[in-house]
Amino acid sequence: MTDPAARGSGVTLRSLLTGVVLSVCISTGAPYGNMVLRGSYMALDFSTAAAIFVFFLLVFLVHTGLGLIDRRLAFRPEELVVVYIMAIVACSIPTMGLTEYLLPIISGAHYYATPENEWAILVHPWIPSWMVPQDFTAVKYFYEGSPRGLGILWEAWITPLLAWVPLILGIYFSMVCLIVVLRKQWIVRERLAFPLVQVPLAMIEEDGRGRALKPFFRSWLMWTGFLVPVVVGTMKALHNYYNFIPTVVTQTSIPLFRNTASLSIALSFPMLGFSYLVNTEIAFSIWFFSLLARAQEGVFGVLGVSSPERLWYAPPEPIVAHQGMGAFVVMVLFGLWTAREHLRDVLRKALRGDADVDDSDEILSYRTAVLGFCGVNALTGWWLWMAGMALWAVPVYLGVMYLVFLAITRIVAEGGVAAARAPLIPSDFMHSSFGNTVLGPQTLTALGFTYVWAADVRTFVMASAANGLRLAEDQLARRKRALFWAIALAVVASIAASIWAVMYMSYAYGGINLNSWFFGPTGGPAYPFNFITHQMNNPDGPDGVGWLSTGIGGAVMAGLMFARHHFLWWPLHPLGFAVSTISMTNYLTLSVFLAWLIKSVILKYGGPGLFYRARPFFLGLILGQFFIAGLWLVIDWLSGMTDNNIYWV
């Protein structure tokens, strides 16, 4: 293998151009796939399926082909790392990360306003004119398609885009700053597993033999695992073309507790592969606490225990959502307390330039990261205040927002959970904790517009940056500062390309003819304003049950952390409790359990050696699922087939 000391930054003109090309492909292809074709979602979750798909094509076909022509033409490993980091950052923007919510939400405020929902009376007076397009004709054509030859009415969108894009860029920059501050603590000191980067790491790994084809692609065991989801996915896809071809059912559910709860029985090949790479205690705990969560829901249902509170993007029972929020709070605060010595060093370096603290291995200096984070959040706070949020609510909201993002990033980095979102989104936390009468209509309206970047968030730049820095840890041994500019370039290219793609498809096809979730009257565009009107029509104070449930969740999490750190025999990892309160965990439980069972048997009877030798099979499961999902999207595009979704999670 290449000596790490001899490696450069990997940020070359070739890697940047390749990264931009892949970022643009992802940022335009992913929206087209889920909006026009309505096929598999390739940029939906933290698994970054689209990035792995295009990276596989790059390494297996392009890189290998160049190597066969002349070894000097092939990409260097550090160049491939930079390309992949740019690709996973791009995955966090077009779908659930930003663009497919931003444009429909800021235009849906007027398009879906009716006398029945009273948005014009309750919401519109509190919306600053610069936040949304004011030309209703442009909005109408956005949803219904523009007349032939008219194209995109960009003039109506210039002002809102100039208001929103700097805000989003600032939030993304603050996320990168926060990960720079925590990188050494998570990667070097705590040595988190980061299972989601193991497939690209394996694809770029060399064995020193100088062959054009990477050793990962010479493993028969990897190709065996690869073929399993390929065969299953192909049968599912062909069934949608020819109904006489049998399909493969990989998901069902079992009703429990008099149909008040259900246990999902779903097999996800990527989650099976990712969970094989995590600590067995974490995998077992995710499964165990998920079953407890289903039992809790069932018992509550049978006994009639419920909260009347209305929450959005949350588990079915608000009590469980608040418990999860309590677990998130304790997990993040405990993590910051554990990192207190490192954070003290960061502040000393940032504020006093302490020579004893070395930040040369970071993509940003600690001074830039700390001061940049504070400066950007001052501007973000000013933006929220201008949008109508009460001044006292701004720091509270931002604190809760970063707490949620940090907690989910930790869950992804340590637990390998490829599909997750907050049990309680920040806007719901605000109205539940303080009451909507205290917040008032202006603050509620501003909170509604935060749904653009902090509601149904199943992927975001912070998690991609964390995975990217882990990938760079072993592969980019020096001169990492240039990597920040590669990430920034990927963000800018992805935002620009995805905004153009969504605008083009909306005006060409009509948004209401595309994906109903992102454009429909009961989907994403309506949620923020239904939230606002519901709060205005149902005035209340702080939710006592919510506070109690949050306290209970925090206490349970604190107890689990205490037990784990004081009793060597304690089998349960506290991360499992935090994950169990996420609404999507039910779908992942079977895959996590199977991975834990298989890994436990392998370790017991074959030891670490057999575990490592079997690893390519599980990496092949991940790669095969993402490849076949991407391949059938291409086939569907060529054939004109729609609604051929063969992949979830």
N, C-alpha and C positions, 0 to 999 in steps of 0.2 A: 504494500500500500504506500501511497505518497506520504512522505514525511510531513507532518502538520506544520513544522517550523518553516518549511519551504513554500507553503501555500500562500497565495495572495488573497486579496479581498474578493475576487471572483466578479467584481463589478467592472465588466469590460463593455465596450461598445456592442459586441456581439450578444452578450448576455442581456444587456438592457433592451436591445432591439427585439430579441427573442421574447423576453419577459413582457414587453409591451404588446407584441403580437398575440401572445397567449392571453393576456389580460383583456384585450379587445375582443378576442374570440369568445372568451367566457362571458364578458359583459354584454355581448350582443346575442350570443348563441343560447345562453341560459334563459333570458326572457322570451326569446322566440320559441324555445322548446316548451316552456310551461304556459305561455299565453296563446300562441297560434296553434302549435301542435298539441298542446295540453298532454304532453307525455311525461316522462320521468323528470323529476326535479333534480337538477344537477348542481345547483348552488343554493340549496335550501338549508343545510345543516353544517355543523362544525366538521363533518367528515370531508367537506370540500371535494365532492365527487368529480366535479368538472375539472378541477386542478389535477387530480390523479389521472383522469382519463387523458387529457391533452399531454401531461408529462410522460405518461406511458408511451404515447405515440412518438413524442420527441426523442426519448431515450432509446426505445426499442427499434424504431425505424430510422429516424434522422441521424441520431448519434451513431448508431451501429453502422449505418450506411456510409457516413463520413469516415468512420474508422476503417472500414474495409477499403475505401479508396486510398486514404492516406491517414495514418495514425495521428499526424499532426493537425489534421482538419477537425478531428473529433473535439467535442466540448470537454474542457477540464472539469473535474468533479465540483470544484468551487463555483464554476460558472453555472453548472446545473443547479446547485443550491440556490443561487441568486434567482434563477429563472423560476424555480418552484416557489420560493418565498413570494415573489411577485404574483404568481398565479393564485396562491391561497389567499393573499390579500384581496385580489380581484374578486374571488368567490364571495367575499363577505359583503359585497356592495349591491349587486343588481337585484336580487330577489328579496329575501326576508331582511336583508341588512339595511336597505335604504330605498332604492329608486322605485321599485314597484309599489311602494307605499307612498312615497313623497308626492309624486305627480297626481295619482288618483285622490289622495286625501285633500290636497290644497285646492283641487278643482271640484271634488265631490261636495264640498260645503255648500256650493250654490246649485250644482246640477241636481242633487237629490233632495233639495229643500222643497217641501210640500206643505200645504195648509194643515195636513194631519200631523206631521212631525214638529211643526212650529219652529223649525230652525231659523226661519227668517225673523221671527219675533224674539226668540230666546238667545240665539247664537250670533247671528250676523252683526248686531250692533256692537259686539265686543271684539270683532275681528279687525285688526288693523289692515288698511287697504293694501299695504305693501306685502302682506303675507300670502295673498291668494290672487289669481288672475281675475281682473275686473271685467274683461270682455266676455259676456255670456255666449256670444257666437263662437268664439274660440273654444270655450269649454264644451259647448254643445257638439262641435265637430270633433273634439277630442274623444268624446264618448260615442258618437254616432258615425264618425267618419266624415272626412271633408269631401266636398264635391270634386269631381274629376278636374285635375289640373291646378287645384288651389294649394294643395300641399299643407305643410305645417305652418300654423299661424304663430310664428315665433314672437312677434311683437307683444302679444298679450302675456307672454311668459318671462320676458326679460327682467322685469322688476322683481317678481317673487323669486326667480332663480338667483338673482344677484343678492337677495336677502338670505336665502336658505343655504346656498352652496358654501359661502364662507363659514357659516355656523357649523355645518357638517364637517368641513375640513378642520376646523378648530377642535371639535370633539374628537375626531380621529387622531389629531396630533396629540391631544391630551392623553388618549389611550396608549399611544406609543410611549409617551413620556413615563406613564405609570408603569408600564412593563419594563422599561429600561431601569427604573428604580428598583424593581423587584426581581429582575433577572438573576442576579447572582444568588439571592436568597433561595429562589425556587429551583434553579438549575444546578448550581454549584454546591450550596449548603444542604438543601433538603433533597436534592437529586430526584425530583419528581419524574415519573415514568414517561410522560408525553407519548402515549401509544399512537396518537394520530399521525405522527411523523415517521413511524417505523417503516412504512411501505416506501416512501421516497428515499429514505436512508438506505434501504436494501437495494433499491434500483440503481443508486449511484455508487455503491460500494465496489471496490476493486480488490483483486486478489494478488496483484503484482505480477501476473503472467503476461500482461500486455495484450490480451486478446481484445478484439473490437466489441464482442458481445459480453456484457456484464455477467458476472457469475450468478446473479439472481435469476437471470433468464436461462441459465444452463441447469437449473435445478428441476428434476422431474417431479419432485414433491410439490414444488410451487405450481407447476402446470396442472398437477392433479387437483389441487385445491381450486385453481383458476377455472377448471372445466365444470366444477359443480354448479356455481351460480350461472355460468354461461349456458349450460344445458337447461337449467330451470327457467332462466330468463327468456331463452329462445322459445321454449314451449309456451310460456305465457304470451309472448309477443305474437307468435304464429297463431295462437288461438284467437287473437283479436282480428287477424286477417282471415282465417279459415276456421269456423266454429266447430268443424268436425275433428280438429286436432285437440286432444285433451290438454287442459291446463294443469298447473300444479298449484294447489291451494297451500299457501304458507301462513295464513292468518285466520284465526277464528276466536271465539271467546266462550267462556263458561259463566253462566249466570250464578250468582251467589247471594245468600241471605235474602231469599224471597224476591229476587230480581232487583234488589236495591244496590247491588254492586256487581261488577263483572271482572273476571280474570282473563286478560288477553293472552292468547296462545299464538304468538307470532314468531316466526323464524327470520332473523335478519342476519345474512351472511357477513356483512361488514361488522355488526356488533359482536358477532361470535368471534371474528378475528381480532377486533380491538380488545375485547374482554380477556382473550387469551394472554394478552401482553401486560395486563395489570396485575397488581398484587392479589393473591387469592383471597386475602382477608377483605379487600375492597369489593371484589366481585361477589363473594358470598354475602357481604353486608348489603349490597344493592339489592340482591335477590330477596334476602330475609326481610329487610325493612319494606320492600315493595309489597310483599305478601301481608305484612302487618298493616300497611296503609289500606290495602283492599279490605282487610278484616275490619279496620276502624270505620271505613265508609259503610260497610254492611251493617255493623252494629248500630251506627248512627241512624241508618235508614230504617232498621227494624224498630228501634226505640223512638223514632221521630225526632231525634236530636238534629237540629239544623239552625243555620243562621239565615235571616232574611236578607242579608246584605247582598248587593249586586256587584260582582267583580267581573273583570274582563281578562281573557287569556289566562284563566286560573283553573285549578282543579275544580271539579263539580261542587265540592263542599267548601265554602269560605273558611271554615274552621281549619281545615287541612292547609289551605293556602297561608293562613296566618302562622300556623305552626312552622311551615317551611320558611317563612320570612324570619321567624325567630332563630331558626337553625342557621340561616344565611348570615344574620347579624353576628351571632356568636362565632361562626366559622371564620369570618373575615376579621373580626376584632382579635380573636385568638391568634390568627395568622400574623397580623401586624404586631401583636405583642411578642410573638416568637421571633419576629424579624427586627426587634427593637434595636439590637446592637448594630445590625447592618444599616438600618434606617438612620441611626445616629451618625454612622460613618458617611452616609450619603449627604446628610445635611451639613456635616463638617466640611466636606469637600465642596459642596455647592455654595455655602455661605462664606467660608473662610479660606478655601483653596488649600486645605490640609494636604501636604505633600505625602503623608503616610498612607493616604487612601488612593488607590490606583483605580482610575476609571477609563484607562486606555483601551480596555477590552469591550467597551460599550459602543453602541451605534450613535449615542449622543453623550456628551459630557454630563456629569451629574448636575452641574450648574445649569446647563441648557435644559435638562429634563425637569428640574425642580422649578426654576423660574418660568420656563415655558408652560408647565402645567398650571402654575398659579396665574400667569398672565392670560392664558387662553380661557381659564374659567372665570376670570374677571370679565372678559369680553362676552363669554357665554351667559353669565349672569345678567349683564347689561342687556343682551338680546332678549332674554326671557322677561326681564322687567319691561322692556319696550313692547313686548308682545302682550303684556297685561298681567303678568304674575306679580303678586305682592312681594315687596322687597324682602320681608322676613321669610317668605316661602322659598326664595331662590336658593340660599345655601342649603336648606333642608332637602329640597328636591335634588340638587346636585350631589349631596352626600349620599342619599339613598340610591341614586342612579349609579354612581361609581361602586357602591357596595354590591349592588346586584351584578354589575358587569364583572367585578373582581371575583365574586363567589362562583359565577358560572364558568369563568376562565379557569379557576382553580379546579372545578369539577371536571372540565374537559382535559386539563393538563395531568391531573392525578388519577382520575377515574376512567379516562378514555370514553366518556359518554359522548357519543357522536350527535345525539339529538336531545337538546335541553332548552328550556326557557325558564324565566323566573316564576316561582310560585305566586308572587304578588308583584305586579309591575309598579314602578314608582308613582304614577299618577293615582293608582288605587290606594297605595300606602298613604298618600297625602290626604285624600278625602276620608279614608277610614280612620286615620289617626287623629285628625283635627276637626273633622266635620265639614260638610259643604257650606254651612251657614257662615263659618269663620272664613272660609276661602273666598267666597263671593263669586259672582259670574265672570269677572275678568280673569281671575286666577284659574277658575275651572276651564275657561276657554283656552287659555295658554296651556294648561295641562293636557287638554284634548289634542292639541297640535303636537305635543311631545310623542304622540303615538307614532309619528314618522320614524323616530330612531330609537324609541325605548318602550315598545309595547310587545308586539308579536315578534320578538327578536330571537331568531334561532341561529344566527351567526353574526359576528361583528368583528371589527378590525382588531380589538384588543386580543381576542383569542387567536386570531391568525398571526398577529405579531408575536405572541408568546410562543406558538408552535414554530414560527420562523426563526426566532432567536435560539430555540433549542436545536433546530436543525443546523444553524450556523455555529453552534458551540464547538462541535468537533471538526467541522469541515472548513470553517473560515478562521484560521488560527490567528490572523493578524489583519490590521487595517480594515476594521469593520465599520468605520465611520461612513464610508461611501455606501454601505448597505441602507442607511436611512434614506438616502436620495433615491435608491432603487424602489424602496417601499413607497415613498412619496409619489414617485412617477407612476407606480401601479395604481395608487389611489386616484390620482388625477385622471389617468387614462380610463380607468374603470367607470368613474363617475360620468365623465364626458360621453363615453361610448354607450353606457347604459341609458343615460337620459335621452340621447339621440335615438336609441333603439326603441325605447318605450314610446317616445313621441311619434316616431315614424309609424310603428305598428298601430298605435291608437288612431292616428289620423287616416291611415290607409285602410284599416279593417273596421274601425269603430271599437272603442274600448268595451262596450257592452256585448260585443261579439267575441271577445277574448276570454280570458280566465275570469270566471264569475266571482271568485274570491277577491281578486284585486280590483275588479271594476263593478261588481254587482251591488244592488241596493241593500243587500243583507250582509255584505262582506266588509273588507278592510276600509273602504271609503266612508262607510256609515258608522263604524264603531266609535270614532272619536266624538262625533256629534250626538250619537245616542247616549254616550257617556255623559256629555255636558247637559243635555236636556233632562236625562234621568235625575242627575244631581240637583238641577234647578227645580224640578217638579216635586222632588221628595226631600225637602230640607231636613237636616238632622245634625246632631253633634257627633262627637267622637264615638266610635263603636267599642263599647266595653267588652263585648265578647271577642272582638278582634284583638284588643290589647291583651286580654287574658290568654287567648290562644297563642299569641306571639310570645308571651312570657313562658308558657308551658313548653313551646317548641324550643325556645332558647335554653330553658332549664334542662330539657332532655339532652340537647346537644352538648351543653356544658358537662353534664354527667357522663356522657359517652366519652368526651375528650379526657375527663379526669380519669375514668377507668382505663382508657387506653394507655395513658402515660404513667399510671401507677401500678397496674397489675399486668405482669408479663403474660399471664394465661388468658387475658381478656380477648375473646375471638372477634368482636364486632368493631368495625371501623366507623367512626362518626360520619364519614363522607356518605355512607350508605343511607343514613337517616335524612340527610339534606337532599339527596337525589330522589328519595322515595316520595317526597312531597311535590315533585314536579309532575304535571299532568301527563306528560308523555312517557314516563318511566314504565307504566303498565305494559306498553308495547315492546319494551326492551327486555323484560324480566326473563323470559324463556331463554333468549340467546345468551344473556349473562350467566344464567344458571348452567347451561350446557358447557359454556367455556370454563366456568369454575370446576365443574365435575370432571371434564376431560383433563384439565391442567392438574387437578389434584391427583388423579390416577397416574398421570404421566410422571409427576414428581415423586410419587410414593414408590412406584415400581421401576422407574427408569432414571430418576434423579435429574439434576440440571442438564446433564449431557443429552438425554433424550428430549427434554423440553426444548433445548436449542435446536436439535436436529429436526424436530417436528414443526418448528416455527415457520419455515417457508410455506407449509401447507395452509396455515391460517392467514399468512400474508397474501397467498394466492386467492383465498376466499374474498378478501377485501378488493383486491385488484380486479378479479373476475367480475364481481357484481358491478363495479363502476364502469368497467370496459363494456359489458354487454348493454348496460343502460344507455351509455353514450352511443354505442354502435347502432342500436335500434332507433335512437333519435335521428341519426343520419339517414337510416333506411326510411323511416317515416317521412322525413322531409323530401326525399327523392320520390317516394310513392304517393305522397299526399295524404297518408293516413293520419288521423287525429285520435285523441283519447286513448293512446296506447301506453299507459303508465305501468311499467313493470318493476319499478324500484321505489321503495320508501325507506328512509333511514339507511 
